[in-house]
Amino acid sequence: MDQNYKITLRQITTFIFDVDGVLTNGRLLVSTEGELLREMSVRDGFAIKKAIESGYNVCIISGGKNEGVRKRLEGLGVTDVYLGIDNKIESLNEYFNTYNIKPENVTYMGDDIPDIYPMKLIGLPTCPQDAAPEVKLNSTYISHLNGGEGCVRDLIEQVMKIQGKWNF
């Protein structure tokens, strides 16, 4: 993979993530009551929390509507959680306008077709290893890890390390 993306890591101030297939492995467990359950990586959660504590913006834009996902993300300190979104570009633009964010300072990680359009509007489009082929073609960086298995931490850690903020 071309390592030129590492130059762009230096200007990232904002992380935007999809949920299903990025923060989760994209599988749903259906309870007998019909509740849809997802599994998230604790390591991804640690990285999200550290990014927020270090002053980065973190935003979630997802087509899913699970309020349990919202509670988990808000528990990590994420204040901008857009769920049930059909048009991700509208939410992305709203977020940019609200916080005066420049697209070139943003990395977006998505895994499926609805993520391609917002990925084309930002500085560093990324995806998990198991993303749809069309998403991979539109990604500057493809994590070596799958969705829900640490790909979010991989990206956050790279940005924070290159900016000297991953200090442990």
DSSP file (Angstrom, degrees, kcal/mol; ACC not computed):
  #  RESIDUE AA STRUCTURE BP1 BP2  ACC     N-H-->O    O-->H-N    N-H-->O    O-->H-N    TCO  KAPPA ALPHA  PHI   PSI    X-CA   Y-CA   Z-CA
    1    1 A M              0   0    0      0, 0.0     2,-0.2     0, 0.0   140,-0.0   0.000 360.0 360.0 360.0 142.2    0.0    0.0    0.0
    2    2 A D    >   -     0   0    0      1,-0.1     3,-0.6   138,-0.1     0, 0.0  -0.450 360.0-153.8 -62.9 127.9    1.1    3.5   -0.8
    3    3 A Q  T >  S+     0   0    0      1,-0.2     3,-1.8    -2,-0.2     4,-0.3   0.385  70.9 100.5 -87.9   3.5    2.5    5.1    2.4
    4    4 A N  T >>  +     0   0    0      1,-0.3     3,-1.5     2,-0.2     4,-0.7   0.733  65.5  75.5 -62.2 -21.2    1.7    8.7    1.2
    5    5 A Y  H <> S+     0   0    0     -3,-0.6     4,-1.3     1,-0.3     3,-0.5   0.787  80.2  72.2 -60.4 -25.2   -1.4    8.7    3.3
    6    6 A K  H <> S+     0   0    0     -3,-1.8     4,-0.6     1,-0.3    -1,-0.3   0.790  89.5  59.1 -63.9 -26.9    0.9    9.2    6.4
    7    7 A I  H X4 S+     0   0    0     -3,-1.5     3,-1.0    -4,-0.3     4,-0.3   0.911 104.1  51.0 -64.4 -41.6    1.5   12.8    5.3
    8    8 A T  H >< S+     0   0    0     -4,-0.7     3,-1.6    -3,-0.5     4,-0.3   0.793  95.2  71.6 -66.6 -28.9   -2.2   13.4    5.5
    9    9 A L  H >< S+     0   0    0     -4,-1.3     3,-1.1     1,-0.3    -1,-0.2   0.808  87.3  65.9 -57.3 -29.4   -2.3   12.0    9.1
   10   10 A R  T << S+     0   0    0     -3,-1.0    -1,-0.3    -4,-0.6    -2,-0.2   0.759 103.0  44.7 -66.0 -24.9   -0.5   15.1   10.3
   11   11 A Q  T <  S+     0   0    0     -3,-1.6     2,-0.3    -4,-0.3    -1,-0.2   0.366  83.0 120.5-102.8   5.7   -3.4   17.4    9.5
   12   12 A I    <   +     0   0    0     -3,-1.1    94,-0.2    -4,-0.3    93,-0.1  -0.558  17.7 153.8 -76.3 127.9   -6.3   15.2   10.9
   13   13 A T        +     0   0    0     92,-3.0    44,-2.6    -2,-0.3     2,-0.4   0.435  62.6  53.7-120.8 -12.1   -8.3   16.9   13.7
   14   14 A T  E     -ab  57 106A   0     91,-1.8    93,-2.4    42,-0.2     2,-0.5  -0.988  57.8-162.2-138.2 132.0  -11.5   15.0   13.2
   15   15 A F  E     -ab  58 107A   0     42,-3.0    44,-2.5    -2,-0.4     2,-0.4  -0.946   8.6-173.5-110.8 130.4  -12.6   11.3   13.0
   16   16 A I  E     -ab  59 108A   0     91,-2.5    93,-2.6    -2,-0.5     2,-0.4  -0.994   9.9-175.2-123.7 130.3  -15.9   10.3   11.5
   17   17 A F  E     -ab  60 109A   0     42,-2.3    44,-2.2    -2,-0.4    93,-0.2  -0.950  23.0-140.8-127.9 143.1  -17.0    6.7   11.8
   18   18 A D        -     0   0    0     91,-2.0     5,-0.5    -2,-0.4    44,-0.2  -0.444  21.6-143.1 -78.5 168.7  -19.8    4.5   10.5
   19   19 A V  S >>>S+     0   0    0     42,-0.2     3,-2.1     1,-0.2     5,-1.7   0.841  74.4  61.8-101.3 -72.0  -21.1    1.9   13.0
   20   20 A D  T 345S+     0   0    0      1,-0.3    91,-0.2     3,-0.2    -1,-0.2  -0.419 121.1   9.3 -67.8 120.7  -22.1   -1.4   11.4
   21   21 A G  T 345S+     0   0    0     -2,-0.3    -1,-0.3     6,-0.1   126,-0.2   0.283 134.5  50.0  94.3  -9.3  -19.1   -2.9    9.7
   22   22 A V  T <45S+     0   0    0     -3,-2.1   126,-2.7   125,-0.2   130,-0.3   0.635 123.6  20.5-119.8 -66.7  -16.6   -0.4   11.2
   23   23 A L  T  <5S+     0   0    0     -4,-1.5    18,-0.7    -5,-0.5     2,-0.3   0.656 137.3  36.3 -78.7 -15.8  -17.2   -0.2   15.0
   24   24 A T  B   <S-F   40   0B   0     -5,-1.7   125,-0.2    16,-0.2    16,-0.1  -0.800  92.4-109.7-124.9 171.5  -18.9   -3.6   14.8
   25   25 A N        -     0   0    0     14,-0.6   122,-0.1    -2,-0.3     3,-0.1   0.413  57.0-109.6 -82.9   4.2  -18.2   -6.7   12.7
   26   26 A G  S    S+     0   0    0      1,-0.3     2,-0.3    13,-0.2    -6,-0.1   0.461  81.7 119.5  84.9   0.3  -21.4   -6.0   10.7
   27   27 A R        -     0   0    0     12,-0.1     2,-0.4     2,-0.0    12,-0.3  -0.726  50.4-148.5 -98.3 150.7  -23.2   -9.0   12.2
   28   28 A L        -     0   0    0     -2,-0.3     2,-0.6    10,-0.1    10,-0.2  -0.958   3.2-152.7-118.8 136.8  -26.5   -8.7   14.1
   29   29 A L  E     -G   37   0C   0      8,-2.4     8,-3.3    -2,-0.4     2,-0.6  -0.942  17.4-151.3-103.2 124.2  -27.6  -11.0   16.9
   30   30 A V  E     -G   36   0C   0     -2,-0.6     6,-0.2     6,-0.2     5,-0.0  -0.864   6.8-147.2-104.0 120.6  -31.4  -11.0   17.1
   31   31 A S    >   -     0   0    0      4,-2.7     3,-1.9    -2,-0.6    -1,-0.0  -0.291  31.7-103.4 -77.3 168.7  -32.9  -11.7   20.5
   32   32 A T  T 3  S+     0   0    0      1,-0.3    -1,-0.1     2,-0.1    -2,-0.0   0.743 125.1  56.4 -64.9 -21.8  -36.2  -13.6   20.9
   33   33 A E  T 3  S-     0   0    0      2,-0.1    -1,-0.3     0, 0.0    -3,-0.0   0.472 123.4-106.8 -85.9  -2.7  -37.8  -10.2   21.5
   34   34 A G    <   +     0   0    0     -3,-1.9     2,-0.2     1,-0.3    -2,-0.1   0.497  68.5 150.1  90.7   4.4  -36.5   -8.9   18.2
   35   35 A E        -     0   0    0      1,-0.1    -4,-2.7    -5,-0.0     2,-0.6  -0.514  43.3-134.5 -71.9 137.1  -33.8   -6.7   19.7
   36   36 A L  E     -G   30   0C   0     -2,-0.2     2,-0.4    -6,-0.2    -6,-0.2  -0.842  23.2-164.1 -96.0 118.3  -30.8   -6.3   17.4
   37   37 A L  E     -G   29   0C   0     -8,-3.3    -8,-2.4    -2,-0.6     2,-0.3  -0.818   4.3-167.0-107.4 143.0  -27.5   -6.7   19.3
   38   38 A R        -     0   0    0     -2,-0.4     2,-0.4   -10,-0.2   -10,-0.1  -0.866  14.7-135.1-124.7 157.7  -24.1   -5.7   18.1
   39   39 A E        -     0   0    0    -12,-0.3   -14,-0.6    -2,-0.3     2,-0.3  -0.959  21.8-171.0-115.8 131.1  -20.6   -6.4   19.4
   40   40 A M  B     -F   24   0B   0     -2,-0.4     2,-0.4   -16,-0.1   -16,-0.2  -0.888  26.8-109.0-121.6 153.0  -18.0   -3.6   19.7
   41   41 A S     >  -     0   0    0    -18,-0.7     4,-1.8    -2,-0.3     5,-0.1  -0.654  12.8-150.9 -80.8 129.1  -14.2   -3.7   20.4
   42   42 A V  H  > S+     0   0    0     -2,-0.4     4,-2.3     1,-0.2    -1,-0.1   0.837  99.7  57.3 -64.6 -33.8  -13.2   -2.4   23.8
   43   43 A R  H  > S+     0   0    0      2,-0.2     4,-2.0     1,-0.2    -1,-0.2   0.881 104.3  50.4 -67.4 -38.0   -9.8   -1.4   22.2
   44   44 A D  H  > S+     0   0    0      2,-0.2     4,-2.5     1,-0.2    -1,-0.2   0.927 110.4  51.5 -61.6 -43.4  -11.6    0.8   19.7
   45   45 A G  H  X S+     0   0    0     -4,-1.8     4,-2.4     1,-0.2    -2,-0.2   0.897 107.3  51.9 -60.8 -42.1  -13.5    2.3   22.6
   46   46 A F  H  X S+     0   0    0     -4,-2.3     4,-2.4     1,-0.2    -1,-0.2   0.927 111.1  47.7 -59.2 -45.8  -10.3    3.1   24.5
   47   47 A A  H  X S+     0   0    0     -4,-2.0     4,-2.5     2,-0.2    -2,-0.2   0.895 110.4  51.3 -65.1 -41.2   -8.8    4.8   21.4
   48   48 A I  H  X S+     0   0    0     -4,-2.5     4,-2.3     2,-0.2    -1,-0.2   0.940 111.2  48.3 -60.1 -47.0  -12.0    6.9   20.8
   49   49 A K  H  X S+     0   0    0     -4,-2.4     4,-2.4     1,-0.2    -2,-0.2   0.914 112.6  48.0 -60.6 -44.3  -11.9    8.0   24.5
   50   50 A K  H  X S+     0   0    0     -4,-2.4     4,-1.4     2,-0.2    -1,-0.2   0.870 109.3  53.6 -66.0 -37.3   -8.2    8.9   24.3
   51   51 A A  H  <>S+     0   0    0     -4,-2.5     5,-2.4     2,-0.2     3,-0.2   0.937 111.0  45.9 -62.6 -45.9   -8.8   10.8   21.0
   52   52 A I  H ><5S+     0   0    0     -4,-2.3     3,-1.8     1,-0.2    -2,-0.2   0.927 111.5  51.5 -62.8 -45.2  -11.5   12.9   22.6
   53   53 A E  H 3<5S+     0   0    0     -4,-2.4    -1,-0.2     1,-0.3    -2,-0.2   0.772 107.2  55.3 -62.3 -25.3   -9.4   13.5   25.7
   54   54 A S  T 3<5S-     0   0    0     -4,-1.4    -1,-0.3    -3,-0.2    -2,-0.2   0.383 126.5 -98.8 -90.3   3.2   -6.6   14.7   23.4
   55   55 A G  T < 5S+     0   0    0     -3,-1.8    -3,-0.2     1,-0.3     2,-0.2   0.522  75.3 138.7  96.8   6.3   -8.8   17.3   21.7
   56   56 A Y      < -     0   0    0     -5,-2.4     2,-0.4    -6,-0.2    -1,-0.3  -0.505  53.3-119.6 -79.6 153.3   -9.8   15.5   18.5
   57   57 A N  E     -a   14   0A   0    -44,-2.6   -42,-3.0    -2,-0.2     2,-0.4  -0.767  28.6-168.7 -87.3 137.3  -13.4   15.7   17.2
   58   58 A V  E     +a   15   0A   0     -2,-0.4    22,-0.7   -44,-0.2    21,-0.4  -0.996   8.1 175.5-130.9 128.3  -15.2   12.4   16.9
   59   59 A C  E     -ac  16  80A   0    -44,-2.5   -42,-2.3    -2,-0.4     2,-0.5  -0.974  16.9-152.2-132.7 144.2  -18.5   12.0   15.1
   60   60 A I  E     -ac  17  81A   0     20,-2.5    22,-3.3    -2,-0.4     2,-0.4  -0.970  11.3-179.3-117.5 129.6  -20.6    9.0   14.3
   61   61 A I  E     + c   0  82A   0    -44,-2.2     2,-0.3    -2,-0.5   -42,-0.2  -0.962  18.6 159.8-129.6 115.0  -22.9    8.8   11.3
   62   62 A S        -     0   0    0     20,-2.8    23,-2.6    -2,-0.4    22,-0.3  -0.975  47.1-143.4-139.4 146.7  -24.9    5.6   10.8
   63   63 A G  S    S+     0   0    0     -2,-0.3    -1,-0.1    21,-0.3    20,-0.1   0.713  80.7  95.5 -75.3 -22.2  -27.9    4.3    9.1
   64   64 A G        -     0   0    0     20,-0.1    20,-2.6     1,-0.1    21,-0.3  -0.277  60.9-157.6 -69.8 157.5  -28.6    2.1   12.2
   65   65 A K        +     0   0    0     18,-0.2     2,-0.4    19,-0.1    -1,-0.1   0.215  37.4 141.3-121.4  13.2  -31.0    3.3   14.9
   66   66 A N    >>  -     0   0    0      1,-0.2     4,-1.3     2,-0.1     3,-0.6  -0.434  36.9-160.3 -69.4 118.1  -29.9    1.3   17.9
   67   67 A E  H 3> S+     0   0    0     -2,-0.4     4,-2.4     1,-0.2    -1,-0.2   0.738  90.2  65.7 -70.9 -22.3  -30.1    3.4   21.1
   68   68 A G  H 3> S+     0   0    0      2,-0.2     4,-2.1     1,-0.2    -1,-0.2   0.870  99.7  52.3 -63.5 -35.7  -27.7    1.0   22.8
   69   69 A V  H <> S+     0   0    0     -3,-0.6     4,-2.5     2,-0.2     5,-0.2   0.923 108.4  50.6 -63.8 -45.1  -25.1    2.1   20.3
   70   70 A R  H  X S+     0   0    0     -4,-1.3     4,-3.1     1,-0.2     5,-0.3   0.932 109.9  49.9 -58.4 -46.7  -25.7    5.7   21.2
   71   71 A K  H  X S+     0   0    0     -4,-2.4     4,-2.0     1,-0.2    -1,-0.2   0.907 111.0  49.3 -60.3 -43.0  -25.4    5.0   24.9
   72   72 A R  H  X S+     0   0    0     -4,-2.1     4,-0.8     2,-0.2    -1,-0.2   0.941 114.9  43.7 -60.8 -48.4  -22.1    3.2   24.4
   73   73 A L  H ><>S+     0   0    0     -4,-2.5     5,-2.3     1,-0.2     3,-0.7   0.896 113.0  50.2 -68.3 -41.2  -20.6    6.0   22.3
   74   74 A E  H ><5S+     0   0    0     -4,-3.1     3,-1.1     1,-0.2    -1,-0.2   0.858 105.3  59.2 -64.2 -33.6  -21.9    8.8   24.6
   75   75 A G  H 3<5S+     0   0    0     -4,-2.0    -1,-0.2    -5,-0.3    -2,-0.2   0.752 103.8  51.6 -64.0 -24.5  -20.3    6.8   27.5
   76   76 A L  T <<5S-     0   0    0     -4,-0.8    -1,-0.3    -3,-0.7    -2,-0.2   0.547 129.3 -98.8 -86.8  -9.1  -17.0    7.1   25.7
   77   77 A G  T < 5S+     0   0    0     -3,-1.1     2,-0.5    -4,-0.5    -3,-0.2   0.480  72.6 146.9 105.5   4.1  -17.5   10.9   25.4
   78   78 A V      < +     0   0    0     -5,-2.3    -1,-0.3     1,-0.2     3,-0.1  -0.638  18.4 176.6 -76.1 121.5  -18.8   11.1   21.8
   79   79 A T        +     0   0    0     -2,-0.5     2,-0.8   -21,-0.4    -1,-0.2   0.640  64.3  66.1 -99.9 -17.8  -21.3   14.0   21.7
   80   80 A D  E     +c   59   0A   0    -22,-0.7   -20,-2.5     2,-0.0     2,-0.5  -0.821  59.5 156.1-111.7  93.9  -22.1   14.0   18.0
   81   81 A V  E     -c   60   0A   0     -2,-0.8     2,-0.7   -22,-0.2   -20,-0.2  -0.950  19.6-170.7-123.1 109.5  -23.9   10.7   17.2
   82   82 A Y  E     +c   61   0A   0    -22,-3.3   -20,-2.8    -2,-0.5     2,-0.3  -0.892  14.6 176.9-102.7 110.6  -26.1   10.7   14.1
   83   83 A L        +     0   0    0     -2,-0.7   -18,-0.2   -22,-0.2   -20,-0.2  -0.823  57.7  27.9-114.2 154.1  -28.3    7.5   14.0
   84   84 A G  S    S+     0   0    0    -20,-2.6     2,-0.6   -22,-0.3   -21,-0.3   0.819  79.9 163.0  70.8  31.7  -30.9    6.5   11.5
   85   85 A I        +     0   0    0    -23,-2.6    -1,-0.2   -21,-0.3     3,-0.2  -0.740  24.3 174.4 -93.1 122.0  -29.3    8.6    8.7
   86   86 A D  S    S+     0   0    0     -2,-0.6     2,-0.7     1,-0.2    -1,-0.2   0.821  80.2  44.4 -88.6 -37.9  -30.3    7.9    5.1
   87   87 A N     >  -     0   0    0      1,-0.2     4,-1.3     2,-0.0     3,-0.5  -0.847  65.0-179.8-112.0  95.2  -28.4   10.8    3.6
   88   88 A K  H  > S+     0   0    0     -2,-0.7     4,-2.5     1,-0.2    -1,-0.2   0.767  77.7  64.0 -68.0 -25.6  -24.9   10.8    5.2
   89   89 A I  H  > S+     0   0    0      2,-0.2     4,-2.7     1,-0.2    -1,-0.2   0.900 100.2  52.0 -66.4 -39.7  -23.8   13.8    3.2
   90   90 A E  H  > S+     0   0    0     -3,-0.5     4,-2.3     2,-0.2    -1,-0.2   0.936 112.8  44.7 -60.3 -46.2  -26.5   16.0    4.8
   91   91 A S  H  X S+     0   0    0     -4,-1.3     4,-2.6     2,-0.2    -2,-0.2   0.894 112.4  52.4 -65.5 -40.0  -25.3   15.0    8.3
   92   92 A L  H  X S+     0   0    0     -4,-2.5     4,-2.6     2,-0.2    -2,-0.2   0.939 111.7  45.5 -61.0 -48.0  -21.7   15.4    7.3
   93   93 A N  H  X S+     0   0    0     -4,-2.7     4,-2.6     2,-0.2     5,-0.2   0.885 111.7  52.3 -64.3 -39.3  -22.3   19.0    6.1
   94   94 A E  H  X S+     0   0    0     -4,-2.3     4,-2.5    -5,-0.2    -1,-0.2   0.930 111.2  47.5 -60.4 -45.4  -24.3   19.8    9.2
   95   95 A Y  H  X S+     0   0    0     -4,-2.6     4,-1.9     2,-0.2    -2,-0.2   0.927 111.9  49.6 -62.6 -46.2  -21.5   18.6   11.4
   96   96 A F  H  X>S+     0   0    0     -4,-2.6     5,-1.9     1,-0.2     4,-0.9   0.923 114.2  45.5 -58.2 -46.2  -18.9   20.6    9.4
   97   97 A N  H  <5S+     0   0    0     -4,-2.6     3,-0.3     1,-0.2    -1,-0.2   0.881 110.0  54.0 -67.6 -38.9  -21.0   23.8    9.5
   98   98 A T  H  <5S+     0   0    0     -4,-2.5    -1,-0.2     1,-0.2    -2,-0.2   0.900 123.9  25.4 -61.6 -41.7  -21.7   23.4   13.3
   99   99 A Y  H  <5S-     0   0    0     -4,-1.9    -1,-0.2    -5,-0.2    -2,-0.2   0.305 103.9-119.0-109.4   7.8  -18.1   23.1   14.2
  100  100 A N  T  <5 +     0   0    0     -4,-0.9     2,-0.4    -3,-0.3    -3,-0.2   0.936  51.2 173.7  53.4  51.1  -16.5   25.0   11.3
  101  101 A I      < -     0   0    0     -5,-1.9    -1,-0.2    -6,-0.2    -2,-0.1  -0.746  28.6-136.7 -94.7 135.1  -14.5   21.9   10.3
  102  102 A K    >   -     0   0    0     -2,-0.4     3,-2.2     1,-0.1    21,-0.2  -0.784  13.7-133.5 -90.4 131.0  -12.5   21.8    7.1
  103  103 A P  G >  S+     0   0    0      0, 0.0    20,-2.6     0, 0.0     3,-1.7   0.803 103.0  64.0 -54.3 -33.0  -12.9   18.6    5.0
  104  104 A E  G 3  S+     0   0    0      1,-0.3   -93,-0.1    18,-0.2    18,-0.1   0.655  98.9  55.5 -69.0 -12.8   -9.1   18.3    4.5
  105  105 A N  G <  S+     0   0    0     -3,-2.2   -92,-3.0   -93,-0.1   -91,-1.8   0.251  95.4  92.3 -98.2  11.7   -8.7   17.8    8.3
  106  106 A V  E <   -b   14   0A   0     -3,-1.7    18,-2.2   -94,-0.2    17,-0.5  -0.860  52.5-165.3-114.7 138.9  -11.1   14.9    8.4
  107  107 A T  E     -bd  15 124A   0    -93,-2.4   -91,-2.5    -2,-0.4     2,-0.4  -0.980  12.2-166.3-114.6 137.7  -10.7   11.1    8.2
  108  108 A Y  E     -bd  16 125A   0     16,-1.5    18,-3.0    -2,-0.4     2,-0.6  -0.984   4.5-160.6-124.3 129.9  -13.9    9.1    7.6
  109  109 A M  E     +bd  17 126A   0    -93,-2.6   -91,-2.0    -2,-0.4     2,-0.3  -0.953  24.0 154.5-115.5 119.0  -14.0    5.3    8.0
  110  110 A G        -     0   0    0     16,-1.9    21,-0.1    -2,-0.6   -89,-0.1  -0.855  29.8-161.5-134.3 170.4  -16.8    3.4    6.3
  111  111 A D        +     0   0    0     -2,-0.3    21,-2.8   -91,-0.2     2,-0.3   0.515  64.5  43.2-131.8 -10.1  -17.3   -0.1    5.0
  112  112 A D  S >> S-     0   0    0     19,-0.2     3,-2.5    23,-0.1     4,-0.5  -0.833  91.8 -79.7-141.0 175.4  -20.2   -0.1    2.5
  113  113 A I  H >> S+     0   0    0      1,-0.3     3,-1.6    -2,-0.3     4,-0.6   0.795 118.7  59.4 -47.1 -46.2  -21.8    1.7   -0.4
  114  114 A P  H 34 S+     0   0    0      0, 0.0    -1,-0.3     0, 0.0   -26,-0.2   0.713 102.4  57.6 -61.1 -15.8  -23.6    4.4    1.6
  115  115 A D  H <> S+     0   0    0     -3,-2.5     4,-1.9     1,-0.2    -2,-0.2   0.664  86.1  78.1 -86.2 -17.1  -20.2    5.5    2.9
  116  116 A I  H <X S+     0   0    0     -3,-1.6     4,-1.3    -4,-0.5    -1,-0.2   0.915  89.8  53.0 -61.2 -45.1  -18.6    6.2   -0.5
  117  117 A Y  H >< S+     0   0    0     -4,-0.6     3,-0.6     1,-0.2     4,-0.3   0.934 112.8  41.2 -62.6 -49.8  -20.3    9.5   -1.1
  118  118 A P  H >4 S+     0   0    0      0, 0.0     3,-1.5     0, 0.0    -1,-0.2   0.854 109.4  61.7 -66.2 -29.9  -19.2   11.2    2.2
  119  119 A M  H >< S+     0   0    0     -4,-1.9     3,-0.9     1,-0.3    -2,-0.2   0.807  97.4  58.6 -63.5 -28.0  -15.8    9.6    1.8
  120  120 A K  T << S+     0   0    0     -4,-1.3    -1,-0.3    -3,-0.6    -3,-0.1   0.597 101.4  56.9 -76.2  -9.8  -15.3   11.6   -1.4
  121  121 A L  T <  S+     0   0    0     -3,-1.5    -1,-0.2    -4,-0.3     2,-0.2   0.382  98.2  68.6-102.4   3.0  -15.8   14.8    0.5
  122  122 A I  S <  S-     0   0    0     -3,-0.9   -18,-0.2    -4,-0.2   -15,-0.1  -0.687  82.5-110.7-124.0 173.5  -13.0   14.5    3.1
  123  123 A G  S    S+     0   0    0    -20,-2.6   -16,-0.2   -17,-0.5   -19,-0.1   0.870 102.7  25.2 -72.3 -40.3   -9.2   14.5    3.3
  124  124 A L  E     -d  107   0A   0    -18,-2.2   -16,-1.5   -21,-0.3     2,-0.4  -0.803  67.4-167.0-134.2  93.0   -8.5   10.9    4.3
  125  125 A P  E     +d  108   0A   0      0, 0.0    15,-2.6     0, 0.0    16,-1.6  -0.649  20.9 171.9 -78.3 131.5  -11.1    8.2    3.3
  126  126 A T  E     -de 109 141A   0    -18,-3.0   -16,-1.9    -2,-0.4    16,-0.2  -0.868  13.4-175.2-135.8 166.7  -10.4    4.9    5.1
  127  127 A C  E     - e   0 142A   0     14,-1.4    16,-2.8    -2,-0.3   -16,-0.2  -0.986  30.9 -95.4-156.7 162.3  -12.0    1.5    5.6
  128  128 A P    >   -     0   0    0      0, 0.0     3,-1.6     0, 0.0    18,-0.2  -0.337  44.7-104.7 -72.7 163.8  -11.6   -1.8    7.4
  129  129 A Q  T 3  S+     0   0    0     16,-2.6    17,-0.2     1,-0.3    15,-0.1   0.832 120.1  50.9 -58.3 -35.0   -9.9   -4.7    5.7
  130  130 A D  T 3  S+     0   0    0     15,-0.2    -1,-0.3  -109,-0.1    16,-0.1   0.108  82.6 131.1 -96.5  23.4  -13.2   -6.5    5.1
  131  131 A A  S <  S-     0   0    0     -3,-1.6   -19,-0.2     1,-0.1   -20,-0.1  -0.232  71.3 -80.1 -67.7 162.9  -15.0   -3.4    3.5
  132  132 A A    >>  -     0   0    0    -21,-2.8     4,-2.1     1,-0.1     3,-0.8  -0.336  42.3-115.2 -60.7 145.1  -16.9   -3.8    0.3
  133  133 A P  H 3> S+     0   0    0      0, 0.0     4,-2.0     0, 0.0     5,-0.1   0.851 115.9  55.9 -53.3 -37.9  -14.6   -3.8   -2.8
  134  134 A E  H 3> S+     0   0    0      1,-0.2     4,-0.7     2,-0.2   -22,-0.1   0.858 107.6  48.9 -64.7 -34.8  -16.2   -0.5   -4.0
  135  135 A V  H X4 S+     0   0    0     -3,-0.8     3,-0.8   -24,-0.2    -1,-0.2   0.898 107.9  54.1 -71.1 -41.2  -15.3    1.2   -0.7
  136  136 A K  H >< S+     0   0    0     -4,-2.1     3,-1.5     1,-0.3    -2,-0.2   0.894 104.1  55.8 -58.9 -39.3  -11.7   -0.1   -0.9
  137  137 A L  H 3< S+     0   0    0     -4,-2.0    -1,-0.3     1,-0.3    -2,-0.2   0.771 110.7  45.4 -64.3 -24.8  -11.4    1.5   -4.3
  138  138 A N  T << S+     0   0    0     -3,-0.8     2,-0.4    -4,-0.7    -1,-0.3   0.249  95.9  98.1-101.7  11.2  -12.4    4.8   -2.8
  139  139 A S    <   -     0   0    0     -3,-1.5   -13,-0.2    -4,-0.2     3,-0.1  -0.838  53.2-163.6-106.1 136.8  -10.1    4.6    0.3
  140  140 A T  S    S+     0   0    0    -15,-2.6     2,-0.4    -2,-0.4  -135,-0.2   0.810  88.4  30.5 -79.9 -33.7   -6.7    6.1    0.7
  141  141 A Y  E     -e  126   0A   0    -16,-1.6   -14,-1.4  -136,-0.1     2,-0.5  -0.995  65.6-166.6-129.7 132.4   -6.0    3.8    3.6
  142  142 A I  E     -e  127   0A   0     -2,-0.4   -13,-0.1   -16,-0.2   -16,-0.0  -0.975  25.6-130.4-115.3 116.4   -7.3    0.3    4.2
  143  143 A S        -     0   0    0    -16,-2.8     8,-0.1    -2,-0.5     9,-0.0  -0.242   8.6-132.4 -61.1 151.7   -6.7   -1.0    7.7
  144  144 A H  S    S+     0   0    0    -16,-0.1     2,-0.3     7,-0.1    -1,-0.1   0.482  88.4  76.7 -80.8  -2.7   -5.1   -4.4    8.1
  145  145 A L  S    S-     0   0    0      5,-0.1   -16,-2.6     6,-0.1   -15,-0.2  -0.809  81.7-119.0-111.2 150.8   -7.9   -5.1   10.6
  146  146 A N    > > -     0   0    0     -2,-0.3     3,-1.8   -18,-0.2     5,-1.0  -0.317  44.9 -75.5 -80.1 165.3  -11.6   -6.0   10.1
  147  147 A G  T 3 5S+     0   0    0      1,-0.3  -125,-0.2  -126,-0.2  -124,-0.2  -0.368 120.1  14.3 -58.9 136.6  -14.6   -4.0   11.2
  148  148 A G  T 3 5S+     0   0    0   -126,-2.7  -123,-0.3  -123,-0.1    -1,-0.3   0.481 110.5  87.7  75.6   2.7  -15.3   -4.4   14.9
  149  149 A E  T < 5S-     0   0    0     -3,-1.8    -3,-0.2  -127,-0.2    -2,-0.1   0.006 117.5 -67.2-124.6  28.2  -11.8   -6.0   15.4
  150  150 A G  T  >5S+     0   0    0   -128,-0.2     4,-2.4    -5,-0.1     5,-0.1   0.505  91.2 125.5 107.0   4.7   -9.7   -2.9   16.0
  151  151 A C  H  ><S+     0   0    0     -5,-1.0     4,-1.9  -129,-0.3     5,-0.1   0.854  78.3  52.6 -65.1 -33.0   -9.7   -1.0   12.7
  152  152 A V  H  > S+     0   0    0   -130,-0.3     4,-2.6     2,-0.2     5,-0.2   0.927 110.7  46.4 -67.4 -45.4  -10.9    2.2   14.5
  153  153 A R  H  > S+     0   0    0      1,-0.2     4,-3.2     2,-0.2     5,-0.3   0.903 107.9  58.1 -62.8 -40.4   -8.0    2.0   17.0
  154  154 A D  H  X S+     0   0    0     -4,-2.4     4,-1.9     1,-0.2    -1,-0.2   0.937 111.7  40.8 -53.4 -49.7   -5.6    1.3   14.2
  155  155 A L  H  X S+     0   0    0     -4,-1.9     4,-2.2     2,-0.2    -2,-0.2   0.944 117.1  46.6 -67.2 -49.5   -6.5    4.6   12.5
  156  156 A I  H  X S+     0   0    0     -4,-2.6     4,-2.9     1,-0.2     5,-0.3   0.925 112.4  51.1 -60.1 -45.3   -6.7    6.7   15.7
  157  157 A E  H  X S+     0   0    0     -4,-3.2     4,-2.7    -5,-0.2     5,-0.2   0.902 109.0  50.9 -61.2 -42.1   -3.4    5.3   17.0
  158  158 A Q  H  X S+     0   0    0     -4,-1.9     4,-2.3    -5,-0.3    -1,-0.2   0.931 112.8  45.8 -61.4 -45.5   -1.7    6.1   13.7
  159  159 A V  H  X S+     0   0    0     -4,-2.2     4,-1.4     1,-0.2    -2,-0.2   0.950 115.7  45.4 -62.4 -49.3   -3.0    9.7   13.7
  160  160 A M  H  <>S+     0   0    0     -4,-2.9     5,-3.7     1,-0.2     6,-0.9   0.868 113.0  50.5 -66.1 -36.6   -2.1   10.3   17.3
  161  161 A K  H ><5S+     0   0    0     -4,-2.7     3,-1.4    -5,-0.3    -1,-0.2   0.936 110.0  48.2 -65.9 -45.8    1.3    8.7   17.0
  162  162 A I  H 3<5S+     0   0    0     -4,-2.3    -1,-0.2     1,-0.3    -2,-0.2   0.769 114.7  47.6 -68.2 -23.7    2.3   10.8   14.0
  163  163 A Q  T 3<5S-     0   0    0     -4,-1.4    -1,-0.3    -5,-0.2    -2,-0.2   0.363 116.7-115.1 -95.3   3.6    1.1   13.9   15.8
  164  164 A G  T < 5S+     0   0    0     -3,-1.4    -3,-0.2    -4,-0.2    -2,-0.1   0.771  86.5 111.5  72.6  26.5    3.0   12.9   19.0
  165  165 A K      < +     0   0    0     -5,-3.7     2,-1.2    -6,-0.2    -4,-0.2   0.428  47.0  86.4-112.8  -1.5   -0.2   12.5   21.1
  166  166 A W        +     0   0    0     -6,-0.9     2,-0.8    -9,-0.1    -1,-0.1  -0.684  58.9 161.5 -97.7  80.0   -0.1    8.7   21.7
  167  167 A N              0   0    0     -2,-1.2    -6,-0.0     1,-0.2    -7,-0.0  -0.842 360.0 360.0-111.6 100.3    2.1    8.8   24.7
  168  168 A F              0   0    0     -2,-0.8    -1,-0.2     0, 0.0    -2,-0.0   0.332 360.0 360.0-132.5 360.0    2.0    5.7   27.0
